[in-house]
Amino acid sequence: MWTVKQLQEADYGCEERMPGEPLKTVVVLEADDGRICQFEVADDWLIKQEIEEGDEWPEDIDEADSLAEQIAIQNECMNSYFESLSQLEEYE
């Protein structure tokens, strides 16, 4: 099960949206096993689904290929990032 940990407006005011582009929200999900997934969705969709922080995410993202792929890529990037930080600390 994935739980909505945080909802944050993706438009920080410094970027302008293209005409007709929907307002986006950054969604941070956490799985029961501690995995984290972050992505953007249209704010209107979240409102229509009545999704709020603390709610269970309505889809099984482990079975949704695109989100499962995104999680795998994010995990790989974070692992590379932490590995790079460790290597930099060796030079200090």
PyMOL Python script that loads the backbone (N, CA, C, O; Angstrom):
from pymol import cmd

cmd.read_pdbstr("""\
ATOM      1  N   MET A   1       0.852  -1.182   0.000  1.00  0.00           N
ATOM      2  CA  MET A   1       0.000   0.000   0.000  1.00  0.00           C
ATOM      3  C   MET A   1       0.895   1.241   0.000  1.00  0.00           C
ATOM      4  O   MET A   1       1.935   1.275   0.657  1.00  0.00           O
ATOM      5  N   TRP A   2       0.476   2.238  -0.736  1.00  0.00           N
ATOM      6  CA  TRP A   2       1.177   3.517  -0.808  1.00  0.00           C
ATOM      7  C   TRP A   2       0.322   4.582  -0.138  1.00  0.00           C
ATOM      8  O   TRP A   2      -0.886   4.663  -0.363  1.00  0.00           O
ATOM      9  N   THR A   3       0.971   5.401   0.694  1.00  0.00           N
ATOM     10  CA  THR A   3       0.289   6.462   1.429  1.00  0.00           C
ATOM     11  C   THR A   3       0.798   7.813   0.952  1.00  0.00           C
ATOM     12  O   THR A   3       1.994   7.990   0.721  1.00  0.00           O
ATOM     13  N   VAL A   4      -0.121   8.767   0.804  1.00  0.00           N
ATOM     14  CA  VAL A   4       0.249  10.125   0.410  1.00  0.00           C
ATOM     15  C   VAL A   4       0.896  10.797   1.622  1.00  0.00           C
ATOM     16  O   VAL A   4       0.233  11.064   2.624  1.00  0.00           O
ATOM     17  N   LYS A   5       2.197  11.065   1.515  1.00  0.00           N
ATOM     18  CA  LYS A   5       2.915  11.711   2.614  1.00  0.00           C
ATOM     19  C   LYS A   5       2.907  13.220   2.497  1.00  0.00           C
ATOM     20  O   LYS A   5       2.881  13.928   3.503  1.00  0.00           O
ATOM     21  N   GLN A   6       2.930  13.720   1.248  1.00  0.00           N
ATOM     22  CA  GLN A   6       2.990  15.168   1.079  1.00  0.00           C
ATOM     23  C   GLN A   6       2.398  15.565  -0.268  1.00  0.00           C
ATOM     24  O   GLN A   6       2.592  14.883  -1.273  1.00  0.00           O
ATOM     25  N   LEU A   7       1.677  16.674  -0.268  1.00  0.00           N
ATOM     26  CA  LEU A   7       1.179  17.312  -1.483  1.00  0.00           C
ATOM     27  C   LEU A   7       1.712  18.736  -1.475  1.00  0.00           C
ATOM     28  O   LEU A   7       1.519  19.476  -0.511  1.00  0.00           O
ATOM     29  N   GLN A   8       2.382  19.112  -2.554  1.00  0.00           N
ATOM     30  CA  GLN A   8       3.025  20.419  -2.585  1.00  0.00           C
ATOM     31  C   GLN A   8       2.825  21.042  -3.959  1.00  0.00           C
ATOM     32  O   GLN A   8       3.002  20.375  -4.978  1.00  0.00           O
ATOM     33  N   GLU A   9       2.462  22.303  -3.989  1.00  0.00           N
ATOM     34  CA  GLU A   9       2.270  22.982  -5.265  1.00  0.00           C
ATOM     35  C   GLU A   9       3.564  22.955  -6.065  1.00  0.00           C
ATOM     36  O   GLU A   9       4.619  23.318  -5.545  1.00  0.00           O
ATOM     37  N   ALA A  10       3.497  22.534  -7.317  1.00  0.00           N
ATOM     38  CA  ALA A  10       4.687  22.423  -8.155  1.00  0.00           C
ATOM     39  C   ALA A  10       5.065  23.748  -8.795  1.00  0.00           C
ATOM     40  O   ALA A  10       6.211  23.923  -9.209  1.00  0.00           O
ATOM     41  N   ASP A  11       4.135  24.677  -8.886  1.00  0.00           N
ATOM     42  CA  ASP A  11       4.400  25.984  -9.489  1.00  0.00           C
ATOM     43  C   ASP A  11       4.891  26.910  -8.387  1.00  0.00           C
ATOM     44  O   ASP A  11       4.108  27.377  -7.561  1.00  0.00           O
ATOM     45  N   TYR A  12       6.188  27.169  -8.379  1.00  0.00           N
ATOM     46  CA  TYR A  12       6.788  27.964  -7.306  1.00  0.00           C
ATOM     47  C   TYR A  12       6.730  29.457  -7.582  1.00  0.00           C
ATOM     48  O   TYR A  12       7.298  30.246  -6.826  1.00  0.00           O
ATOM     49  N   GLY A  13       6.049  29.862  -8.660  1.00  0.00           N
ATOM     50  CA  GLY A  13       5.903  31.279  -8.953  1.00  0.00           C
ATOM     51  C   GLY A  13       6.995  31.831  -9.837  1.00  0.00           C
ATOM     52  O   GLY A  13       6.830  32.914 -10.399  1.00  0.00           O
ATOM     53  N   CYS A  14       8.113  31.125  -9.982  1.00  0.00           N
ATOM     54  CA  CYS A  14       9.208  31.640 -10.794  1.00  0.00           C
ATOM     55  C   CYS A  14       9.112  31.138 -12.232  1.00  0.00           C
ATOM     56  O   CYS A  14       9.723  31.717 -13.130  1.00  0.00           O
ATOM     57  N   GLU A  15       8.364  30.084 -12.454  1.00  0.00           N
ATOM     58  CA  GLU A  15       8.167  29.590 -13.814  1.00  0.00           C
ATOM     59  C   GLU A  15       6.744  29.918 -14.246  1.00  0.00           C
ATOM     60  O   GLU A  15       5.801  29.824 -13.461  1.00  0.00           O
ATOM     61  N   GLU A  16       6.612  30.298 -15.493  1.00  0.00           N
ATOM     62  CA  GLU A  16       5.277  30.551 -16.000  1.00  0.00           C
ATOM     63  C   GLU A  16       4.783  29.308 -16.713  1.00  0.00           C
ATOM     64  O   GLU A  16       5.543  28.616 -17.391  1.00  0.00           O
ATOM     65  N   ARG A  17       3.494  29.036 -16.549  1.00  0.00           N
ATOM     66  CA  ARG A  17       2.892  27.922 -17.264  1.00  0.00           C
ATOM     67  C   ARG A  17       2.515  28.355 -18.666  1.00  0.00           C
ATOM     68  O   ARG A  17       2.202  29.520 -18.912  1.00  0.00           O
ATOM     69  N   MET A  18       2.550  27.410 -19.571  1.00  0.00           N
ATOM     70  CA  MET A  18       2.111  27.665 -20.934  1.00  0.00           C
ATOM     71  C   MET A  18       0.589  27.850 -20.919  1.00  0.00           C
ATOM     72  O   MET A  18      -0.083  27.307 -20.042  1.00  0.00           O
ATOM     73  N   PRO A  19       0.043  28.599 -21.865  1.00  0.00           N
ATOM     74  CA  PRO A  19      -1.413  28.757 -21.915  1.00  0.00           C
ATOM     75  C   PRO A  19      -2.104  27.395 -21.983  1.00  0.00           C
ATOM     76  O   PRO A  19      -1.760  26.548 -22.808  1.00  0.00           O
ATOM     77  N   GLY A  20      -3.075  27.204 -21.107  1.00  0.00           N
ATOM     78  CA  GLY A  20      -3.817  25.951 -21.064  1.00  0.00           C
ATOM     79  C   GLY A  20      -3.163  24.847 -20.250  1.00  0.00           C
ATOM     80  O   GLY A  20      -3.777  23.807 -20.013  1.00  0.00           O
ATOM     81  N   GLU A  21      -1.917  25.060 -19.817  1.00  0.00           N
ATOM     82  CA  GLU A  21      -1.240  24.041 -19.015  1.00  0.00           C
ATOM     83  C   GLU A  21      -1.839  24.022 -17.603  1.00  0.00           C
ATOM     84  O   GLU A  21      -1.975  25.073 -16.977  1.00  0.00           O
ATOM     85  N   PRO A  22      -2.196  22.841 -17.102  1.00  0.00           N
ATOM     86  CA  PRO A  22      -2.836  22.776 -15.785  1.00  0.00           C
ATOM     87  C   PRO A  22      -1.852  23.033 -14.648  1.00  0.00           C
ATOM     88  O   PRO A  22      -0.650  22.797 -14.777  1.00  0.00           O
ATOM     89  N   LEU A  23      -2.387  23.518 -13.538  1.00  0.00           N
ATOM     90  CA  LEU A  23      -1.594  23.663 -12.324  1.00  0.00           C
ATOM     91  C   LEU A  23      -1.205  22.272 -11.859  1.00  0.00           C
ATOM     92  O   LEU A  23      -2.043  21.371 -11.834  1.00  0.00           O
ATOM     93  N   LYS A  24       0.055  22.084 -11.492  1.00  0.00           N
ATOM     94  CA  LYS A  24       0.554  20.764 -11.085  1.00  0.00           C
ATOM     95  C   LYS A  24       0.818  20.743  -9.582  1.00  0.00           C
ATOM     96  O   LYS A  24       1.094  21.768  -8.958  1.00  0.00           O
ATOM     97  N   THR A  25       0.722  19.543  -9.029  1.00  0.00           N
ATOM     98  CA  THR A  25       1.030  19.308  -7.629  1.00  0.00           C
ATOM     99  C   THR A  25       2.055  18.194  -7.544  1.00  0.00           C
ATOM    100  O   THR A  25       1.950  17.182  -8.238  1.00  0.00           O
ATOM    101  N   VAL A  26       3.055  18.388  -6.683  1.00  0.00           N
ATOM    102  CA  VAL A  26       4.043  17.340  -6.438  1.00  0.00           C
ATOM    103  C   VAL A  26       3.451  16.408  -5.382  1.00  0.00           C
ATOM    104  O   VAL A  26       3.053  16.846  -4.303  1.00  0.00           O
ATOM    105  N   VAL A  27       3.400  15.122  -5.708  1.00  0.00           N
ATOM    106  CA  VAL A  27       2.866  14.107  -4.805  1.00  0.00           C
ATOM    107  C   VAL A  27       4.036  13.261  -4.313  1.00  0.00           C
ATOM    108  O   VAL A  27       4.825  12.754  -5.110  1.00  0.00           O
ATOM    109  N   VAL A  28       4.143  13.115  -2.996  1.00  0.00           N
ATOM    110  CA  VAL A  28       5.153  12.239  -2.406  1.00  0.00           C
ATOM    111  C   VAL A  28       4.423  11.086  -1.745  1.00  0.00           C
ATOM    112  O   VAL A  28       3.616  11.278  -0.834  1.00  0.00           O
ATOM    113  N   LEU A  29       4.723   9.877  -2.224  1.00  0.00           N
ATOM    114  CA  LEU A  29       4.115   8.671  -1.679  1.00  0.00           C
ATOM    115  C   LEU A  29       5.164   7.867  -0.926  1.00  0.00           C
ATOM    116  O   LEU A  29       6.349   7.900  -1.260  1.00  0.00           O
ATOM    117  N   GLU A  30       4.710   7.138   0.100  1.00  0.00           N
ATOM    118  CA  GLU A  30       5.595   6.228   0.825  1.00  0.00           C
ATOM    119  C   GLU A  30       4.915   4.868   0.914  1.00  0.00           C
ATOM    120  O   GLU A  30       3.746   4.763   1.285  1.00  0.00           O
ATOM    121  N   ALA A  31       5.669   3.833   0.568  1.00  0.00           N
ATOM    122  CA  ALA A  31       5.150   2.467   0.622  1.00  0.00           C
ATOM    123  C   ALA A  31       5.312   1.920   2.034  1.00  0.00           C
ATOM    124  O   ALA A  31       6.049   2.476   2.848  1.00  0.00           O
ATOM    125  N   ASP A  32       4.616   0.828   2.311  1.00  0.00           N
ATOM    126  CA  ASP A  32       4.723   0.175   3.618  1.00  0.00           C
ATOM    127  C   ASP A  32       6.156  -0.245   3.928  1.00  0.00           C
ATOM    128  O   ASP A  32       6.559  -0.284   5.090  1.00  0.00           O
ATOM    129  N   ASP A  33       6.925  -0.559   2.879  1.00  0.00           N
ATOM    130  CA  ASP A  33       8.304  -1.011   3.091  1.00  0.00           C
ATOM    131  C   ASP A  33       9.314   0.139   3.097  1.00  0.00           C
ATOM    132  O   ASP A  33      10.521  -0.102   3.113  1.00  0.00           O
ATOM    133  N   GLY A  34       8.827   1.401   3.085  1.00  0.00           N
ATOM    134  CA  GLY A  34       9.703   2.563   3.194  1.00  0.00           C
ATOM    135  C   GLY A  34      10.118   3.187   1.876  1.00  0.00           C
ATOM    136  O   GLY A  34      10.757   4.239   1.876  1.00  0.00           O
ATOM    137  N   ARG A  35       9.780   2.580   0.763  1.00  0.00           N
ATOM    138  CA  ARG A  35      10.122   3.184  -0.524  1.00  0.00           C
ATOM    139  C   ARG A  35       9.362   4.497  -0.681  1.00  0.00           C
ATOM    140  O   ARG A  35       8.233   4.645  -0.214  1.00  0.00           O
ATOM    141  N   ILE A  36      10.021   5.452  -1.359  1.00  0.00           N
ATOM    142  CA  ILE A  36       9.440   6.770  -1.592  1.00  0.00           C
ATOM    143  C   ILE A  36       9.325   6.976  -3.099  1.00  0.00           C
ATOM    144  O   ILE A  36      10.211   6.587  -3.860  1.00  0.00           O
ATOM    145  N   CYS A  37       8.235   7.586  -3.514  1.00  0.00           N
ATOM    146  CA  CYS A  37       8.024   7.926  -4.918  1.00  0.00           C
ATOM    147  C   CYS A  37       7.513   9.359  -4.972  1.00  0.00           C
ATOM    148  O   CYS A  37       6.626   9.738  -4.206  1.00  0.00           O
ATOM    149  N   GLN A  38       8.074  10.153  -5.879  1.00  0.00           N
ATOM    150  CA  GLN A  38       7.648  11.536  -6.031  1.00  0.00           C
ATOM    151  C   GLN A  38       7.371  11.806  -7.503  1.00  0.00           C
ATOM    152  O   GLN A  38       8.162  11.422  -8.365  1.00  0.00           O
ATOM    153  N   PHE A  39       6.260  12.461  -7.796  1.00  0.00           N
ATOM    154  CA  PHE A  39       5.898  12.777  -9.168  1.00  0.00           C
ATOM    155  C   PHE A  39       4.906  13.927  -9.168  1.00  0.00           C
ATOM    156  O   PHE A  39       4.385  14.308  -8.120  1.00  0.00           O
ATOM    157  N   GLU A  40       4.648  14.480 -10.349  1.00  0.00           N
ATOM    158  CA  GLU A  40       3.695  15.575 -10.492  1.00  0.00           C
ATOM    159  C   GLU A  40       2.420  15.075 -11.151  1.00  0.00           C
ATOM    160  O   GLU A  40       2.452  14.240 -12.055  1.00  0.00           O
ATOM    161  N   VAL A  41       1.299  15.605 -10.680  1.00  0.00           N
ATOM    162  CA  VAL A  41       0.002  15.330 -11.301  1.00  0.00           C
ATOM    163  C   VAL A  41      -0.775  16.641 -11.369  1.00  0.00           C
ATOM    164  O   VAL A  41      -0.457  17.606 -10.673  1.00  0.00           O
ATOM    165  N   ALA A  42      -1.788  16.657 -12.212  1.00  0.00           N
ATOM    166  CA  ALA A  42      -2.650  17.837 -12.327  1.00  0.00           C
ATOM    167  C   ALA A  42      -3.413  18.040 -11.018  1.00  0.00           C
ATOM    168  O   ALA A  42      -4.000  17.102 -10.477  1.00  0.00           O
ATOM    169  N   ASP A  43      -3.398  19.264 -10.525  1.00  0.00           N
ATOM    170  CA  ASP A  43      -4.072  19.598  -9.272  1.00  0.00           C
ATOM    171  C   ASP A  43      -5.567  19.297  -9.352  1.00  0.00           C
ATOM    172  O   ASP A  43      -6.157  18.814  -8.385  1.00  0.00           O
ATOM    173  N   ASP A  44      -6.183  19.582 -10.507  1.00  0.00           N
ATOM    174  CA  ASP A  44      -7.615  19.315 -10.688  1.00  0.00           C
ATOM    175  C   ASP A  44      -7.941  17.838 -10.480  1.00  0.00           C
ATOM    176  O   ASP A  44      -8.970  17.503  -9.894  1.00  0.00           O
ATOM    177  N   TRP A  45      -7.064  16.959 -10.959  1.00  0.00           N
ATOM    178  CA  TRP A  45      -7.296  15.523 -10.812  1.00  0.00           C
ATOM    179  C   TRP A  45      -7.307  15.133  -9.335  1.00  0.00           C
ATOM    180  O   TRP A  45      -8.155  14.356  -8.897  1.00  0.00           O
ATOM    181  N   LEU A  46      -6.353  15.682  -8.566  1.00  0.00           N
ATOM    182  CA  LEU A  46      -6.310  15.383  -7.131  1.00  0.00           C
ATOM    183  C   LEU A  46      -7.583  15.856  -6.433  1.00  0.00           C
ATOM    184  O   LEU A  46      -8.118  15.162  -5.568  1.00  0.00           O
ATOM    185  N   ILE A  47      -8.060  17.028  -6.809  1.00  0.00           N
ATOM    186  CA  ILE A  47      -9.277  17.567  -6.201  1.00  0.00           C
ATOM    187  C   ILE A  47     -10.474  16.685  -6.532  1.00  0.00           C
ATOM    188  O   ILE A  47     -11.287  16.388  -5.657  1.00  0.00           O
ATOM    189  N   LYS A  48     -10.588  16.262  -7.795  1.00  0.00           N
ATOM    190  CA  LYS A  48     -11.705  15.406  -8.200  1.00  0.00           C
ATOM    191  C   LYS A  48     -11.660  14.053  -7.487  1.00  0.00           C
ATOM    192  O   LYS A  48     -12.703  13.480  -7.168  1.00  0.00           O
ATOM    193  N   GLN A  49     -10.453  13.546  -7.239  1.00  0.00           N
ATOM    194  CA  GLN A  49     -10.289  12.260  -6.559  1.00  0.00           C
ATOM    195  C   GLN A  49     -10.404  12.402  -5.038  1.00  0.00           C
ATOM    196  O   GLN A  49     -10.452  11.407  -4.315  1.00  0.00           O
ATOM    197  N   GLU A  50     -10.448  13.670  -4.556  1.00  0.00           N
ATOM    198  CA  GLU A  50     -10.515  13.977  -3.121  1.00  0.00           C
ATOM    199  C   GLU A  50      -9.344  13.346  -2.364  1.00  0.00           C
ATOM    200  O   GLU A  50      -9.520  12.784  -1.283  1.00  0.00           O
ATOM    201  N   ILE A  51      -8.155  13.449  -2.947  1.00  0.00           N
ATOM    202  CA  ILE A  51      -6.949  12.888  -2.335  1.00  0.00           C
ATOM    203  C   ILE A  51      -6.289  13.949  -1.470  1.00  0.00           C
ATOM    204  O   ILE A  51      -6.069  15.079  -1.904  1.00  0.00           O
ATOM    205  N   GLU A  52      -5.978  13.568  -0.245  1.00  0.00           N
ATOM    206  CA  GLU A  52      -5.327  14.471   0.702  1.00  0.00           C
ATOM    207  C   GLU A  52      -4.166  13.737   1.363  1.00  0.00           C
ATOM    208  O   GLU A  52      -4.049  12.515   1.266  1.00  0.00           O
ATOM    209  N   GLU A  53      -3.306  14.507   2.040  1.00  0.00           N
ATOM    210  CA  GLU A  53      -2.195  13.899   2.758  1.00  0.00           C
ATOM    211  C   GLU A  53      -2.731  12.896   3.778  1.00  0.00           C
ATOM    212  O   GLU A  53      -3.708  13.163   4.478  1.00  0.00           O
ATOM    213  N   GLY A  54      -2.072  11.737   3.850  1.00  0.00           N
ATOM    214  CA  GLY A  54      -2.486  10.688   4.770  1.00  0.00           C
ATOM    215  C   GLY A  54      -3.386   9.644   4.139  1.00  0.00           C
ATOM    216  O   GLY A  54      -3.599   8.575   4.710  1.00  0.00           O
ATOM    217  N   ASP A  55      -3.924   9.955   2.943  1.00  0.00           N
ATOM    218  CA  ASP A  55      -4.796   9.007   2.254  1.00  0.00           C
ATOM    219  C   ASP A  55      -3.989   7.893   1.598  1.00  0.00           C
ATOM    220  O   ASP A  55      -2.797   8.042   1.327  1.00  0.00           O
ATOM    221  N   GLU A  56      -4.660   6.782   1.352  1.00  0.00           N
ATOM    222  CA  GLU A  56      -4.058   5.710   0.567  1.00  0.00           C
ATOM    223  C   GLU A  56      -4.139   6.112  -0.902  1.00  0.00           C
ATOM    224  O   GLU A  56      -5.164   6.622  -1.355  1.00  0.00           O
ATOM    225  N   TRP A  57      -3.043   5.879  -1.655  1.00  0.00           N
ATOM    226  CA  TRP A  57      -3.051   6.205  -3.074  1.00  0.00           C
ATOM    227  C   TRP A  57      -4.023   5.263  -3.775  1.00  0.00           C
ATOM    228  O   TRP A  57      -4.004   4.060  -3.513  1.00  0.00           O
ATOM    229  N   PRO A  58      -4.872   5.784  -4.661  1.00  0.00           N
ATOM    230  CA  PRO A  58      -5.960   4.971  -5.212  1.00  0.00           C
ATOM    231  C   PRO A  58      -5.539   3.902  -6.213  1.00  0.00           C
ATOM    232  O   PRO A  58      -6.363   3.069  -6.589  1.00  0.00           O
ATOM    233  N   GLU A  59      -4.296   3.897  -6.653  1.00  0.00           N
ATOM    234  CA  GLU A  59      -3.850   2.922  -7.637  1.00  0.00           C
ATOM    235  C   GLU A  59      -2.724   2.087  -7.055  1.00  0.00           C
ATOM    236  O   GLU A  59      -1.988   2.551  -6.185  1.00  0.00           O
ATOM    237  N   ASP A  60      -2.588   0.867  -7.528  1.00  0.00           N
ATOM    238  CA  ASP A  60      -1.470   0.026  -7.126  1.00  0.00           C
ATOM    239  C   ASP A  60      -0.297   0.355  -8.041  1.00  0.00           C
ATOM    240  O   ASP A  60      -0.178  -0.211  -9.128  1.00  0.00           O
ATOM    241  N   ILE A  61       0.564   1.263  -7.610  1.00  0.00           N
ATOM    242  CA  ILE A  61       1.632   1.708  -8.494  1.00  0.00           C
ATOM    243  C   ILE A  61       2.693   0.641  -8.709  1.00  0.00           C
ATOM    244  O   ILE A  61       3.493   0.752  -9.638  1.00  0.00           O
ATOM    245  N   ASP A  62       2.719  -0.391  -7.874  1.00  0.00           N
ATOM    246  CA  ASP A  62       3.651  -1.484  -8.116  1.00  0.00           C
ATOM    247  C   ASP A  62       3.264  -2.252  -9.374  1.00  0.00           C
ATOM    248  O   ASP A  62       4.111  -2.889  -9.999  1.00  0.00           O
ATOM    249  N   GLU A  63       2.003  -2.195  -9.741  1.00  0.00           N
ATOM    250  CA  GLU A  63       1.540  -2.892 -10.930  1.00  0.00           C
ATOM    251  C   GLU A  63       1.408  -1.965 -12.130  1.00  0.00           C
ATOM    252  O   GLU A  63       1.178  -2.435 -13.245  1.00  0.00           O
ATOM    253  N   ALA A  64       1.547  -0.672 -11.928  1.00  0.00           N
ATOM    254  CA  ALA A  64       1.481   0.294 -13.025  1.00  0.00           C
ATOM    255  C   ALA A  64       2.890   0.470 -13.580  1.00  0.00           C
ATOM    256  O   ALA A  64       3.770   1.008 -12.909  1.00  0.00           O
ATOM    257  N   ASP A  65       3.089   0.018 -14.793  1.00  0.00           N
ATOM    258  CA  ASP A  65       4.429   0.003 -15.384  1.00  0.00           C
ATOM    259  C   ASP A  65       5.119   1.347 -15.356  1.00  0.00           C
ATOM    260  O   ASP A  65       6.289   1.421 -14.982  1.00  0.00           O
ATOM    261  N   SER A  66       4.435   2.419 -15.739  1.00  0.00           N
ATOM    262  CA  SER A  66       5.096   3.716 -15.835  1.00  0.00           C
ATOM    263  C   SER A  66       5.551   4.221 -14.468  1.00  0.00           C
ATOM    264  O   SER A  66       6.669   4.721 -14.345  1.00  0.00           O
ATOM    265  N   LEU A  67       4.719   4.104 -13.446  1.00  0.00           N
ATOM    266  CA  LEU A  67       5.120   4.560 -12.119  1.00  0.00           C
ATOM    267  C   LEU A  67       6.163   3.641 -11.502  1.00  0.00           C
ATOM    268  O   LEU A  67       7.078   4.115 -10.828  1.00  0.00           O
ATOM    269  N   ALA A  68       6.043   2.346 -11.719  1.00  0.00           N
ATOM    270  CA  ALA A  68       7.046   1.413 -11.197  1.00  0.00           C
ATOM    271  C   ALA A  68       8.399   1.703 -11.831  1.00  0.00           C
ATOM    272  O   ALA A  68       9.433   1.638 -11.167  1.00  0.00           O
ATOM    273  N   GLU A  69       8.385   2.021 -13.119  1.00  0.00           N
ATOM    274  CA  GLU A  69       9.620   2.389 -13.805  1.00  0.00           C
ATOM    275  C   GLU A  69      10.196   3.673 -13.223  1.00  0.00           C
ATOM    276  O   GLU A  69      11.403   3.782 -13.009  1.00  0.00           O
ATOM    277  N   GLN A  70       9.327   4.639 -12.971  1.00  0.00           N
ATOM    278  CA  GLN A  70       9.763   5.913 -12.419  1.00  0.00           C
ATOM    279  C   GLN A  70      10.383   5.707 -11.029  1.00  0.00           C
ATOM    280  O   GLN A  70      11.396   6.329 -10.709  1.00  0.00           O
ATOM    281  N   ILE A  71       9.797   4.859 -10.224  1.00  0.00           N
ATOM    282  CA  ILE A  71      10.345   4.571  -8.900  1.00  0.00           C
ATOM    283  C   ILE A  71      11.730   3.952  -9.024  1.00  0.00           C
ATOM    284  O   ILE A  71      12.650   4.334  -8.301  1.00  0.00           O
ATOM    285  N   ALA A  72      11.880   3.007  -9.930  1.00  0.00           N
ATOM    286  CA  ALA A  72      13.172   2.353 -10.129  1.00  0.00           C
ATOM    287  C   ALA A  72      14.236   3.361 -10.560  1.00  0.00           C
ATOM    288  O   ALA A  72      15.366   3.323 -10.073  1.00  0.00           O
ATOM    289  N   ILE A  73      13.872   4.259 -11.471  1.00  0.00           N
ATOM    290  CA  ILE A  73      14.817   5.281 -11.925  1.00  0.00           C
ATOM    291  C   ILE A  73      15.181   6.221 -10.790  1.00  0.00           C
ATOM    292  O   ILE A  73      16.350   6.569 -10.626  1.00  0.00           O
ATOM    293  N   GLN A  74      14.184   6.642  -9.997  1.00  0.00           N
ATOM    294  CA  GLN A  74      14.459   7.529  -8.866  1.00  0.00           C
ATOM    295  C   GLN A  74      15.372   6.857  -7.849  1.00  0.00           C
ATOM    296  O   GLN A  74      16.293   7.486  -7.328  1.00  0.00           O
ATOM    297  N   ASN A  75      15.122   5.586  -7.565  1.00  0.00           N
ATOM    298  CA  ASN A  75      15.973   4.859  -6.622  1.00  0.00           C
ATOM    299  C   ASN A  75      17.398   4.769  -7.130  1.00  0.00           C
ATOM    300  O   ASN A  75      18.344   4.951  -6.364  1.00  0.00           O
ATOM    301  N   GLU A  76      17.559   4.490  -8.415  1.00  0.00           N
ATOM    302  CA  GLU A  76      18.891   4.401  -9.011  1.00  0.00           C
ATOM    303  C   GLU A  76      19.614   5.750  -8.924  1.00  0.00           C
ATOM    304  O   GLU A  76      20.796   5.805  -8.583  1.00  0.00           O
ATOM    305  N   CYS A  77      18.901   6.830  -9.232  1.00  0.00           N
ATOM    306  CA  CYS A  77      19.493   8.168  -9.155  1.00  0.00           C
ATOM    307  C   CYS A  77      19.899   8.515  -7.730  1.00  0.00           C
ATOM    308  O   CYS A  77      20.987   9.047  -7.506  1.00  0.00           O
ATOM    309  N   MET A  78      19.035   8.220  -6.769  1.00  0.00           N
ATOM    310  CA  MET A  78      19.362   8.526  -5.371  1.00  0.00           C
ATOM    311  C   MET A  78      20.558   7.709  -4.888  1.00  0.00           C
ATOM    312  O   MET A  78      21.415   8.220  -4.168  1.00  0.00           O
ATOM    313  N   ASN A  79      20.610   6.450  -5.285  1.00  0.00           N
ATOM    314  CA  ASN A  79      21.757   5.628  -4.906  1.00  0.00           C
ATOM    315  C   ASN A  79      23.045   6.190  -5.491  1.00  0.00           C
ATOM    316  O   ASN A  79      24.069   6.228  -4.809  1.00  0.00           O
ATOM    317  N   SER A  80      23.006   6.628  -6.747  1.00  0.00           N
ATOM    318  CA  SER A  80      24.183   7.235  -7.378  1.00  0.00           C
ATOM    319  C   SER A  80      24.568   8.527  -6.668  1.00  0.00           C
ATOM    320  O   SER A  80      25.749   8.809  -6.468  1.00  0.00           O
ATOM    321  N   TYR A  81      23.568   9.303  -6.293  1.00  0.00           N
ATOM    322  CA  TYR A  81      23.817  10.563  -5.593  1.00  0.00           C
ATOM    323  C   TYR A  81      24.517  10.317  -4.259  1.00  0.00           C
ATOM    324  O   TYR A  81      25.518  10.963  -3.949  1.00  0.00           O
ATOM    325  N   PHE A  82      23.987   9.381  -3.470  1.00  0.00           N
ATOM    326  CA  PHE A  82      24.587   9.091  -2.162  1.00  0.00           C
ATOM    327  C   PHE A  82      25.981   8.496  -2.318  1.00  0.00           C
ATOM    328  O   PHE A  82      26.865   8.764  -1.504  1.00  0.00           O
ATOM    329  N   GLU A  83      26.181   7.701  -3.345  1.00  0.00           N
ATOM    330  CA  GLU A  83      27.506   7.137  -3.609  1.00  0.00           C
ATOM    331  C   GLU A  83      28.492   8.252  -3.956  1.00  0.00           C
ATOM    332  O   GLU A  83      29.634   8.231  -3.497  1.00  0.00           O
ATOM    333  N   SER A  84      28.065   9.219  -4.758  1.00  0.00           N
ATOM    334  CA  SER A  84      28.914  10.351  -5.121  1.00  0.00           C
ATOM    335  C   SER A  84      29.259  11.192  -3.893  1.00  0.00           C
ATOM    336  O   SER A  84      30.396  11.642  -3.749  1.00  0.00           O
ATOM    337  N   LEU A  85      28.292  11.405  -3.015  1.00  0.00           N
ATOM    338  CA  LEU A  85      28.567  12.157  -1.787  1.00  0.00           C
ATOM    339  C   LEU A  85      29.594  11.457  -0.924  1.00  0.00           C
ATOM    340  O   LEU A  85      30.477  12.098  -0.355  1.00  0.00           O
ATOM    341  N   SER A  86      29.478  10.145  -0.826  1.00  0.00           N
ATOM    342  CA  SER A  86      30.442   9.364  -0.042  1.00  0.00           C
ATOM    343  C   SER A  86      31.852   9.515  -0.608  1.00  0.00           C
ATOM    344  O   SER A  86      32.821   9.651   0.138  1.00  0.00           O
ATOM    345  N   GLN A  87      31.952   9.489  -1.922  1.00  0.00           N
ATOM    346  CA  GLN A  87      33.266   9.631  -2.558  1.00  0.00           C
ATOM    347  C   GLN A  87      33.823  11.026  -2.322  1.00  0.00           C
ATOM    348  O   GLN A  87      35.024  11.174  -2.098  1.00  0.00           O
ATOM    349  N   LEU A  88      32.980  12.055  -2.367  1.00  0.00           N
ATOM    350  CA  LEU A  88      33.451  13.411  -2.099  1.00  0.00           C
ATOM    351  C   LEU A  88      33.949  13.568  -0.673  1.00  0.00           C
ATOM    352  O   LEU A  88      34.929  14.273  -0.431  1.00  0.00           O
ATOM    353  N   GLU A  89      33.285  12.919   0.269  1.00  0.00           N
ATOM    354  CA  GLU A  89      33.696  13.016   1.665  1.00  0.00           C
ATOM    355  C   GLU A  89      35.074  12.413   1.881  1.00  0.00           C
ATOM    356  O   GLU A  89      35.782  12.817   2.804  1.00  0.00           O
ATOM    357  N   GLU A  90      35.465  11.470   1.062  1.00  0.00           N
ATOM    358  CA  GLU A  90      36.787  10.860   1.184  1.00  0.00           C
ATOM    359  C   GLU A  90      37.892  11.852   0.865  1.00  0.00           C
ATOM    360  O   GLU A  90      39.016  11.697   1.343  1.00  0.00           O
ATOM    361  N   TYR A  91      37.588  12.880   0.056  1.00  0.00           N
ATOM    362  CA  TYR A  91      38.581  13.860  -0.358  1.00  0.00           C
ATOM    363  C   TYR A  91      38.687  15.036   0.603  1.00  0.00           C
ATOM    364  O   TYR A  91      39.561  15.887   0.440  1.00  0.00           O
ATOM    365  N   GLU A  92      37.831  15.096   1.579  1.00  0.00           N
ATOM    366  CA  GLU A  92      37.869  16.233   2.516  1.00  0.00           C
ATOM    367  C   GLU A  92      38.927  16.046   3.563  1.00  0.00           C
ATOM    368  O   GLU A  92      39.096  16.904   4.429  1.00  0.00           O
TER     369      GLU A  92
END
""", "prot")
cmd.dss("prot")
cmd.show_as("cartoon", "prot")
cmd.util.cbc("prot")
cmd.orient("prot")
